[in-house]
Amino acid sequence: MWQIIGWTAGAVGVVLFFWKGWPWLRKTATAVVHFAQIVDAVQELPAFIARTDETLKAQDAAIADIHHEVHFNNGSSVKDGVSRVESGVADLSLRVAEVAEDLADAKKALATSDAKIRLDLEVRRGVEDTRNEENEHD
C-alpha cells in the first residue's frame, strides 16, 4: 500500500513538475542557448573589428579620391574641368550672340539692297516698256 501511495505521489509530482516547472525549464534552456550564442559572437569580435578596419581604410581612400575630384585643385579635378567647360560655353554663347547680331544687320542690309535693286529694275522696265511702246507706234 505504501508503494502505491509512493508511486501515486511520484506520478503527481512528475505531472506537477511538467505543468508548473516546464515553462521555467524552457526559459532557462533558452537563456543558456542565448548565452552560448553571445559567447560565440564575442569570440568572433576581433575578426569583425579587423574586417571593419580594412573596409574603413578602403572607404577612406575612395572618399579621398572623390574629394580630389569635386574640389578645386589647380586644374586636374573634374570640378576644374567643369568650370573650364562652363567658361568656354559662356564665351561661345557671347560669340554666337555677336554672330546673330551681325547676321541680323546683314539681313537688314540685304533687304535694303534688294529693295533698291527691285526699284531699279522696275524703273528700268518702265523705261524699256515706254521705249518699246514708242517703237511700236512708229
C-alpha positions as CSV (number, residue, x, y, z in Angstrom):
1,M,0.0,0.0,0.0
2,W,2.8,2.4,0.8
3,Q,4.2,1.6,-2.6
4,I,1.0,2.6,-4.3
5,I,0.9,5.9,-2.4
6,G,4.6,6.4,-3.2
7,W,4.0,5.8,-6.9
8,T,1.0,8.0,-7.0
9,A,2.8,10.7,-5.2
10,G,5.7,10.4,-7.6
11,A,3.4,10.5,-10.6
12,V,1.6,13.6,-9.2
13,G,5.0,15.1,-8.6
14,V,6.1,14.5,-12.2
15,V,2.8,15.9,-13.6
16,L,3.1,19.0,-11.4
17,F,6.7,19.4,-12.4
18,F,5.9,19.4,-16.1
19,W,2.8,21.5,-15.6
20,K,4.4,24.2,-13.4
21,G,8.1,23.7,-14.0
22,W,8.2,23.2,-17.7
23,P,7.9,26.9,-18.6
24,W,10.7,27.7,-16.2
25,L,12.9,24.9,-17.6
26,R,12.2,26.1,-21.2
27,K,13.1,29.7,-20.3
28,T,16.3,28.5,-18.5
29,A,17.3,26.4,-21.5
30,T,16.7,29.3,-23.9
31,A,18.8,31.6,-21.7
32,V,21.6,29.1,-21.8
33,V,21.4,28.9,-25.6
34,H,21.4,32.7,-25.9
35,F,24.4,32.9,-23.6
36,A,26.3,30.4,-25.7
37,Q,25.5,32.5,-28.8
38,I,26.8,35.6,-27.1
39,V,30.0,33.9,-26.2
40,D,30.4,32.8,-29.9
41,A,29.8,36.3,-31.1
42,V,32.3,37.8,-28.6
43,Q,34.9,35.3,-29.8
44,E,34.4,36.4,-33.4
45,L,34.6,40.1,-32.5
46,P,38.3,40.6,-33.1
47,A,38.0,39.2,-36.7
48,F,35.0,41.5,-37.2
49,I,36.9,44.5,-36.0
50,A,39.8,43.7,-38.4
51,R,37.4,43.4,-41.3
52,T,35.8,46.6,-40.4
53,D,39.1,48.4,-40.1
54,E,40.1,47.2,-43.6
55,T,36.8,48.3,-45.0
56,L,37.1,51.7,-43.4
57,K,40.6,52.1,-44.9
58,A,39.3,51.3,-48.4
59,Q,36.4,53.7,-47.9
60,D,38.7,56.4,-46.7
61,A,40.9,56.0,-49.8
62,A,37.8,56.2,-52.1
63,I,36.5,59.2,-50.2
64,A,39.9,60.9,-50.7
65,D,39.7,60.2,-54.5
66,I,36.1,61.6,-54.6
67,H,37.2,64.7,-52.6
68,H,40.1,65.3,-55.0
69,E,37.7,65.3,-57.9
70,V,34.9,67.5,-56.5
71,H,37.1,70.3,-55.1
72,F,39.3,72.8,-57.0
73,N,42.9,71.8,-57.1
74,N,44.7,73.8,-59.8
75,G,43.1,72.2,-62.9
76,S,43.3,68.4,-62.5
77,S,39.9,67.8,-60.9
78,V,36.5,67.2,-62.5
79,K,35.3,70.4,-60.9
80,D,38.1,72.4,-62.5
81,G,37.2,70.8,-65.9
82,V,33.5,71.7,-65.4
83,S,34.5,75.2,-64.7
84,R,36.6,75.4,-67.8
85,V,33.7,74.0,-69.9
86,E,31.2,76.4,-68.4
87,S,33.6,79.3,-69.1
88,G,34.1,78.1,-72.7
89,V,30.3,77.7,-73.2
90,A,29.8,81.3,-71.9
91,D,32.4,82.6,-74.4
92,L,30.8,80.6,-77.2
93,S,27.3,82.0,-76.2
94,L,28.7,85.5,-76.5
95,R,30.2,84.8,-79.9
96,V,27.0,83.2,-81.1
97,A,25.1,86.3,-80.0
98,E,27.6,88.5,-81.8
99,V,27.3,86.5,-85.0
100,A,23.5,86.5,-84.7
101,E,23.6,90.3,-84.4
102,D,25.9,90.6,-87.4
103,L,23.6,88.3,-89.4
104,A,20.6,90.4,-88.4
105,D,22.5,93.5,-89.6
106,A,23.5,91.8,-92.8
107,K,19.9,90.7,-93.4
108,K,18.7,94.2,-93.0
109,A,21.4,95.5,-95.4
110,L,20.5,92.8,-97.9
111,A,16.8,93.6,-97.6
112,T,17.6,97.3,-98.2
113,S,19.8,96.4,-101.2
114,D,17.1,94.0,-102.5
115,A,14.6,96.8,-102.3
116,K,16.9,99.2,-104.2
117,I,17.6,96.7,-106.9
118,R,13.9,95.8,-107.2
119,L,13.1,99.5,-107.6
120,D,15.9,100.0,-110.1
121,L,14.6,97.0,-112.1
122,E,11.1,98.3,-112.0
123,V,12.3,101.7,-113.2
124,R,14.3,100.2,-116.0
125,R,11.5,98.0,-117.0
126,G,9.2,101.0,-117.1
127,V,11.7,102.9,-119.3
128,E,12.1,99.9,-121.6
129,D,8.3,99.5,-121.8
130,T,7.9,103.1,-122.8
131,R,10.6,102.7,-125.4
132,N,9.0,99.6,-126.7
133,E,5.7,101.4,-126.9
134,E,7.3,104.3,-128.8
135,N,9.0,101.9,-131.2
136,E,5.7,100.1,-131.8
137,H,3.9,103.3,-132.6
138,D,6.5,104.3,-135.1
